[in-house]
Amino acid sequence: MDDLRHKLRITEKNLNEINKYLLDDSNPIINDLLGVVAKYGGISEINRKAENARQMDNLIEQLKKIKPEYIKDLDWLSKQRDQNAFISVDDYRRKILGNKLDDFHFDESFAVTLELSACQYFPFLIEGAKKAIKNQELMPGRVIRVRRMKEQEEDGDLLAMSAAMQIIGATYVETLDTKGTAPGPDGAPVNVHLGGPDTITGYFGGIGQPNDYALKWIDEYLYYYTNYGVSQVLNINPGTVLLGYFLYKLGVNNEFKISVFMGNDNPYSCLWTLLTAKLFARDDGTSPLIGFNLSNSVDNKTIELSAEIRNSFDFETVVRLEHHIIETWKSIVRQPYDRRSELLEIAPKIKNISAKHEGGNVEIEKTRDYPTDILDYFRSKEDVLKAGHMESFLINYLDRHDAVNSTAKALTENGLTFIAAQNLHHR
């Protein structure tokens, strides 16, 4: 068996051929990427602009010109943080466990990141914060956003959310417009075959970033990176995942999260993804792959094997394994979908994982007149307002907030730890 196993060894000859291809001056695939990088001034200038753009003073200065009323909300949020209006983790545990708290020993090295997806509109975050203060609840430690970038650039949400995430101490992910389910940044359809998300299955290409749109995705990323300091974005396509690795290897401090839409649903697909991440990791061992969202269909065994692969490549602290605990009620999975009990089984075994909440708790969702729907992610704000659905969207968001807190409660009751918004609760 050992002799057979050794047949899998990658030869130096093959590695040399790969390097020869990548380093060839006439390689159009790499030259096109380098051309996009040059458009933004080169590596050092790109990183300098991004670091400057994400400074709080610069975010606020831009917001004054676009949506000055949001500054009042950000000031309120900062004040509540500074006054310790949000419940601390220690007080939260006492609230949940009472006198039983002294019987538990919490191992923070296995803390589960509380993840909420999606927070589409900045005012929703403020409403969630008010609710958290009033009811002594938790705000998420990680927030995913799936709004059209140009739309939220114009209405101030992009700036306000970037500032708010710094205030509360949460990581966040944006979703670029260069994807096949909506018009791209230039208004033209990204995937010529798609009429919208309802036609994805007809072309068997996932969400799709066909032809030259992988490079357009890099172009769009560098625009928001240099102008707004947006670091983490959703990645949905094998080509843009590879380009993300290349960009980081070149020196841009980009980060991305692989979407559930990529369909990594077995240990071998996870090996493929992590293997490429390892090949193009920097000399310090880091990778731009910050979050790795496996398919909704995976079981705990697959998550454990994927964690084993991750750890073997020394990525345990680099790559967070992200798993849907609750999904939207419509248009993505068979319901009821609730993986909370499975999370409680795996949380004590695997470090650096997150519990993602895409919908409300099952018992709540099934009673809603307007339950969560994954297809709502692809709707424009204009369409939402015209249909009169904004209030329903807020209810959906607060249901997600409640689902996050249900998971935090279950973890706590089982002596397990979590990561909520760092600057609000971990003090």
C-alpha positions as CSV (number, residue, x, y, z in Angstrom):
1,M,0.0,0.0,0.0
2,D,2.9,2.4,0.8
3,D,4.3,1.8,-2.7
4,L,0.9,2.6,-4.2
5,R,0.5,5.8,-2.1
6,H,3.9,7.1,-3.2
7,K,2.6,7.2,-6.8
8,L,0.6,10.3,-5.7
9,R,3.8,12.3,-5.1
10,I,4.0,15.5,-7.2
11,T,7.3,15.4,-9.1
12,E,9.7,18.3,-9.3
13,K,9.4,18.1,-13.1
14,N,5.6,18.8,-12.9
15,L,6.2,21.7,-10.4
16,N,8.9,23.1,-12.6
17,E,6.5,23.0,-15.6
18,I,3.9,24.9,-13.7
19,N,6.4,27.5,-12.6
20,K,7.7,27.8,-16.1
21,Y,4.1,28.5,-17.4
22,L,3.3,31.0,-14.7
23,L,6.6,32.9,-15.1
24,D,6.6,33.0,-18.9
25,D,6.7,36.7,-20.0
26,S,4.4,35.9,-22.9
27,N,1.7,34.2,-20.8
28,P,-1.5,36.1,-21.7
29,I,-3.4,34.8,-18.6
30,I,-0.9,36.3,-16.2
31,N,-0.2,39.4,-18.3
32,D,-3.8,40.3,-18.3
33,L,-3.9,40.1,-14.5
34,L,-0.7,42.2,-14.2
35,G,-2.3,44.7,-16.5
36,V,-5.3,45.2,-14.1
37,V,-2.8,45.6,-11.2
38,A,-0.9,48.2,-13.1
39,K,-4.1,50.1,-13.7
40,Y,-4.4,50.8,-10.0
41,G,-0.8,51.9,-9.6
42,G,1.0,48.7,-8.6
43,I,1.1,46.7,-5.4
44,S,2.5,49.3,-2.9
45,E,0.1,52.0,-4.1
46,I,-2.9,49.7,-4.1
47,N,-2.2,48.7,-0.4
48,R,-1.5,52.3,0.6
49,K,-4.8,53.5,-0.9
50,A,-6.7,50.8,0.8
51,E,-5.2,51.4,4.2
52,N,-6.0,55.1,3.8
53,A,-9.5,54.6,2.5
54,R,-10.5,52.5,5.5
55,Q,-9.5,55.1,8.1
56,M,-12.5,56.1,10.1
57,D,-12.0,59.9,9.5
58,N,-11.9,59.3,5.8
59,L,-15.0,57.1,5.8
60,I,-16.9,59.8,7.8
61,E,-15.7,62.6,5.6
62,Q,-17.1,60.8,2.5
63,L,-20.3,59.9,4.3
64,K,-20.9,63.6,5.1
65,K,-21.2,64.2,1.3
66,I,-23.5,61.3,0.6
67,K,-25.6,60.4,3.6
68,P,-24.8,62.8,6.6
69,E,-27.8,61.5,8.6
70,Y,-26.0,58.2,9.0
71,I,-23.3,59.9,11.0
72,K,-25.7,60.5,13.9
73,D,-26.4,56.7,14.0
74,L,-22.6,55.9,13.9
75,D,-22.0,58.4,16.8
76,W,-24.8,56.8,18.8
77,L,-23.3,53.3,18.1
78,S,-19.9,54.5,19.3
79,K,-21.3,56.1,22.4
80,Q,-23.2,52.9,23.3
81,R,-20.0,50.9,22.8
82,D,-18.0,53.4,25.0
83,Q,-20.6,53.3,27.7
84,N,-20.6,49.5,27.8
85,A,-24.3,49.5,27.0
86,F,-24.0,46.1,25.4
87,I,-23.9,43.0,27.6
88,S,-20.4,41.5,28.2
89,V,-19.7,37.9,27.6
90,D,-19.3,37.2,31.3
91,D,-22.6,38.8,32.1
92,Y,-24.2,37.0,29.2
93,R,-23.0,33.7,30.6
94,R,-24.3,34.6,34.0
95,K,-27.7,35.5,32.5
96,I,-28.0,32.2,30.7
97,L,-26.5,29.9,33.3
98,G,-27.2,31.6,36.6
99,N,-25.6,29.9,39.5
100,K,-24.5,27.0,37.3
101,L,-21.9,29.3,35.7
102,D,-19.3,28.3,38.3
103,D,-19.6,24.6,37.2
104,F,-18.3,25.4,33.6
105,H,-14.9,25.9,32.2
106,F,-15.0,27.7,28.9
107,D,-12.2,26.9,26.4
108,E,-11.9,30.1,24.3
109,S,-9.6,28.3,21.8
110,F,-12.7,26.5,20.4
111,A,-14.8,29.7,20.2
112,V,-17.4,29.6,17.4
113,T,-17.8,32.8,15.4
114,L,-21.4,34.0,15.4
115,E,-22.1,34.9,11.8
116,L,-25.1,36.7,10.3
117,S,-26.0,36.7,6.6
118,A,-27.1,39.0,5.3
119,C,-27.3,42.5,6.7
120,Q,-28.4,44.3,3.5
121,Y,-29.1,47.8,4.9
122,F,-27.2,49.9,7.5
123,P,-30.4,51.0,9.3
124,F,-31.1,47.3,10.0
125,L,-27.8,47.0,11.9
126,I,-28.8,50.0,14.1
127,E,-32.2,48.4,14.8
128,G,-30.5,45.2,15.8
129,A,-28.1,47.1,18.1
130,K,-31.1,48.8,19.8
131,K,-32.7,45.4,20.3
132,A,-29.5,43.9,21.6
133,I,-29.2,46.7,24.2
134,K,-32.8,46.5,25.3
135,N,-32.9,42.7,25.7
136,Q,-29.2,42.2,26.6
137,E,-28.5,40.2,23.5
138,L,-25.5,39.7,21.3
139,M,-24.4,41.3,18.1
140,P,-22.7,39.0,15.5
141,G,-19.0,38.8,15.3
142,R,-19.1,38.4,11.5
143,V,-21.5,39.9,9.0
144,I,-22.1,39.0,5.3
145,R,-23.5,41.5,2.9
146,V,-25.0,40.7,-0.5
147,R,-26.2,44.1,-1.8
148,R,-25.4,45.6,-5.2
149,M,-22.1,47.5,-4.7
150,K,-22.9,50.4,-7.0
151,E,-26.3,50.8,-5.4
152,Q,-24.9,51.0,-1.8
153,E,-22.0,53.1,-2.9
154,E,-24.5,55.7,-4.0
155,D,-26.8,55.6,-1.0
156,G,-24.1,55.6,1.7
157,D,-24.6,52.1,3.1
158,L,-21.2,50.9,1.9
159,L,-19.5,53.7,3.9
160,A,-21.7,53.4,6.9
161,M,-21.4,49.7,7.2
162,S,-17.6,49.9,6.8
163,A,-17.5,52.3,9.7
164,A,-20.0,50.4,11.8
165,M,-18.0,47.2,11.5
166,Q,-14.9,48.9,12.9
167,I,-17.0,50.4,15.7
168,I,-18.4,47.1,16.9
169,G,-15.4,45.0,16.1
170,A,-16.9,42.6,13.6
171,T,-15.4,41.2,10.4
172,Y,-17.5,41.6,7.3
173,V,-17.8,40.4,3.7
174,E,-19.1,42.3,0.6
175,T,-20.4,40.7,-2.6
176,L,-19.2,42.3,-5.8
177,D,-21.5,43.1,-8.7
178,T,-19.4,41.1,-11.2
179,K,-21.4,37.9,-10.9
180,G,-23.9,36.1,-13.1
181,T,-27.1,36.9,-11.2
182,A,-27.3,40.6,-11.9
183,P,-26.0,43.3,-14.2
184,G,-22.3,44.1,-13.7
185,P,-20.8,47.4,-12.7
186,D,-21.3,48.7,-16.3
187,G,-25.0,47.7,-16.3
188,A,-24.5,44.9,-18.8
189,P,-25.4,41.3,-18.0
190,V,-22.4,39.4,-16.6
191,N,-23.6,36.1,-18.0
192,V,-25.3,36.5,-21.3
193,H,-27.2,33.3,-20.8
194,L,-28.9,34.2,-17.5
195,G,-32.1,36.1,-17.2
196,G,-31.6,36.3,-13.4
197,P,-31.1,33.9,-10.5
198,D,-34.1,31.9,-11.6
199,T,-32.3,30.6,-14.7
200,I,-29.0,29.5,-13.0
201,T,-29.7,25.8,-13.2
202,G,-30.2,25.9,-17.0
203,Y,-26.5,26.4,-17.7
204,F,-24.8,24.3,-15.0
205,G,-22.2,26.9,-14.4
206,G,-23.0,28.0,-10.9
207,I,-23.6,31.7,-10.5
208,G,-21.2,32.3,-13.4
209,Q,-18.4,34.7,-14.3
210,P,-17.8,33.7,-17.9
211,N,-15.1,34.7,-20.3
212,D,-13.4,38.0,-19.3
213,Y,-15.5,38.6,-16.2
214,A,-13.0,36.9,-13.9
215,L,-10.6,39.8,-14.7
216,K,-13.5,42.3,-14.4
217,W,-14.1,40.8,-10.9
218,I,-10.4,41.6,-10.0
219,D,-10.9,45.1,-11.5
220,E,-14.0,45.7,-9.4
221,Y,-12.4,44.3,-6.3
222,L,-9.4,46.7,-6.6
223,Y,-11.8,49.6,-7.1
224,Y,-13.6,49.0,-3.8
225,Y,-10.3,48.0,-2.1
226,T,-8.5,51.2,-3.0
227,N,-11.5,53.6,-2.7
228,Y,-13.2,52.2,0.4
229,G,-10.7,49.8,2.0
230,V,-13.0,46.8,1.5
231,S,-10.8,43.8,2.1
232,Q,-13.0,40.7,2.3
233,V,-15.4,39.8,-0.5
234,L,-17.5,36.8,-1.5
235,N,-15.8,34.4,-4.0
236,I,-18.0,32.1,-6.1
237,N,-16.1,30.9,-9.0
238,P,-13.0,28.7,-9.4
239,G,-11.4,31.2,-11.7
240,T,-11.8,34.1,-9.3
241,V,-10.6,32.0,-6.4
242,L,-7.4,31.3,-8.3
243,L,-7.0,35.0,-9.2
244,G,-7.5,35.8,-5.6
245,Y,-4.6,33.5,-4.7
246,F,-2.5,35.1,-7.4
247,L,-3.3,38.7,-6.3
248,Y,-2.3,37.9,-2.7
249,K,0.9,36.1,-3.8
250,L,1.8,39.3,-5.8
251,G,1.5,41.3,-2.7
252,V,-2.0,42.8,-2.5
253,N,-3.5,42.3,1.0
254,N,-6.8,41.0,-0.3
255,E,-9.0,38.5,1.5
256,F,-12.0,36.5,0.4
257,K,-14.6,34.0,1.6
258,I,-15.6,31.1,-0.6
259,S,-19.4,31.0,-1.0
260,V,-21.7,28.1,-0.4
261,F,-22.6,28.5,-4.1
262,M,-19.2,27.0,-5.0
263,G,-20.6,23.7,-3.9
264,N,-17.7,22.2,-1.9
265,D,-19.6,19.2,-0.7
266,N,-17.1,16.5,0.0
267,P,-13.6,16.2,1.5
268,Y,-12.0,15.9,-2.0
269,S,-13.4,19.1,-3.3
270,C,-12.2,20.8,-0.1
271,L,-8.8,19.2,-0.6
272,W,-8.7,20.7,-4.1
273,T,-9.5,24.2,-2.8
274,L,-7.0,24.1,0.1
275,L,-4.4,22.4,-2.0
276,T,-4.4,25.4,-4.3
277,A,-4.4,27.8,-1.4
278,K,-1.3,26.1,-0.1
279,L,0.5,26.2,-3.5
280,F,0.0,29.9,-3.7
281,A,0.4,30.8,0.0
282,R,2.9,33.5,0.9
283,D,6.3,32.6,2.5
284,D,4.8,33.4,5.9
285,G,2.2,30.7,5.4
286,T,-0.8,33.0,5.0
287,S,-3.5,32.9,2.3
288,P,-6.2,35.3,1.2
289,L,-8.7,32.5,1.8
290,I,-10.1,33.7,5.1
291,G,-13.5,32.0,5.1
292,F,-14.4,28.7,3.5
293,N,-18.2,28.0,3.3
294,L,-18.9,24.4,2.6
295,S,-22.0,23.2,0.9
296,N,-25.3,23.0,2.9
297,S,-25.3,19.2,2.2
298,V,-22.1,18.4,4.1
299,D,-22.3,16.3,7.3
300,N,-20.1,16.6,10.4
301,K,-17.7,13.9,9.1
302,T,-17.0,16.0,6.0
303,I,-16.4,19.1,8.1
304,E,-14.0,17.1,10.4
305,L,-12.1,15.7,7.4
306,S,-11.9,19.2,5.8
307,A,-10.6,20.6,9.1
308,E,-7.9,17.8,9.1
309,I,-6.8,18.9,5.6
310,R,-6.8,22.5,6.7
311,N,-4.7,21.8,9.8
312,S,-2.3,19.6,7.8
313,F,-1.5,22.6,5.6
314,D,-1.0,24.8,8.7
315,F,-4.1,26.9,7.9
316,E,-6.0,26.3,11.2
317,T,-5.7,30.0,12.2
318,V,-5.9,31.3,8.7
319,V,-8.9,29.6,7.1
320,R,-12.2,29.7,9.0
321,L,-14.6,26.9,8.2
322,E,-18.1,28.5,7.8
323,H,-21.2,26.4,8.1
324,H,-24.9,27.3,7.7
325,I,-26.8,26.6,10.8
326,I,-30.1,28.2,9.6
327,E,-30.9,28.9,5.9
328,T,-33.4,31.1,4.2
329,W,-36.8,29.6,4.3
330,K,-37.3,29.8,0.5
331,S,-35.3,29.0,-2.7
332,I,-32.2,27.3,-1.5
333,V,-32.7,24.2,0.7
334,R,-35.4,21.8,1.7
335,Q,-37.0,22.9,4.9
336,P,-36.9,22.5,7.8
337,Y,-33.2,23.1,7.9
338,D,-31.6,23.5,11.3
339,R,-28.1,22.3,12.0
340,R,-27.7,23.7,15.5
341,S,-27.6,20.3,17.2
342,E,-24.8,19.2,14.8
343,L,-22.9,22.4,15.6
344,L,-23.0,21.5,19.3
345,E,-21.4,18.1,18.5
346,I,-18.6,19.5,16.3
347,A,-17.8,22.7,18.1
348,P,-15.7,21.1,20.9
349,K,-13.6,19.3,18.2
350,I,-12.8,21.9,15.6
351,K,-11.2,25.3,16.1
352,N,-11.8,28.4,14.0
353,I,-15.3,27.7,12.7
354,S,-18.3,29.9,12.3
355,A,-22.0,29.4,12.7
356,K,-23.8,31.2,9.9
357,H,-27.4,32.3,10.1
358,E,-29.0,33.0,6.8
359,G,-32.6,32.8,8.1
360,G,-34.6,32.9,11.2
361,N,-35.3,30.0,13.5
362,V,-37.5,27.4,11.8
363,E,-40.4,27.8,14.2
364,I,-40.5,31.5,13.5
365,E,-39.9,31.4,9.7
366,K,-42.9,29.1,9.1
367,T,-45.3,31.6,10.7
368,R,-44.1,34.7,8.7
369,D,-46.3,36.2,6.0
370,Y,-43.0,37.0,4.3
371,P,-40.3,34.5,5.2
372,T,-36.7,34.8,4.2
373,D,-35.9,34.1,0.5
374,I,-32.4,33.8,-1.0
375,L,-33.6,35.3,-4.2
376,D,-34.2,38.6,-2.3
377,Y,-30.5,39.1,-2.2
378,F,-30.5,39.8,-5.9
379,R,-33.2,42.5,-5.8
380,S,-32.5,46.1,-6.2
381,K,-33.4,48.6,-3.4
382,E,-35.7,50.3,-5.8
383,D,-37.6,47.1,-6.4
384,V,-37.8,46.3,-2.7
385,L,-39.2,49.8,-1.9
386,K,-41.7,49.7,-4.9
387,A,-43.0,46.4,-3.7
388,G,-43.4,47.6,-0.1
389,H,-41.1,44.9,1.2
390,M,-38.6,46.9,3.2
391,E,-40.5,46.4,6.5
392,S,-40.6,42.7,5.9
393,F,-36.9,42.7,5.2
394,L,-36.3,44.3,8.5
395,I,-38.3,41.7,10.2
396,N,-36.3,39.0,8.4
397,Y,-33.1,40.7,9.6
398,L,-34.2,40.7,13.2
399,D,-35.2,37.1,12.9
400,R,-31.7,36.3,11.8
401,H,-30.5,38.3,14.8
402,D,-32.7,36.1,17.1
403,A,-31.3,33.0,15.4
404,V,-27.7,34.1,16.2
405,N,-28.7,34.6,19.8
406,S,-30.4,31.2,19.9
407,T,-27.2,29.6,18.9
408,A,-25.2,31.6,21.4
409,K,-27.5,30.4,24.1
410,A,-27.3,26.8,23.0
411,L,-23.5,27.0,22.9
412,T,-23.4,28.6,26.4
413,E,-25.7,26.0,27.9
414,N,-23.3,23.3,26.7
415,G,-20.2,25.0,28.1
416,L,-19.1,26.1,24.6
417,T,-17.7,29.5,23.6
418,F,-18.4,32.0,20.9
419,I,-17.1,35.1,19.3
420,A,-19.6,38.0,19.1
421,A,-18.9,41.6,18.1
422,Q,-15.5,42.0,19.8
423,N,-15.7,45.7,20.8
424,L,-19.2,45.4,22.3
425,H,-19.1,42.1,24.2
426,H,-15.6,40.8,24.7
427,R,-14.3,43.3,27.3
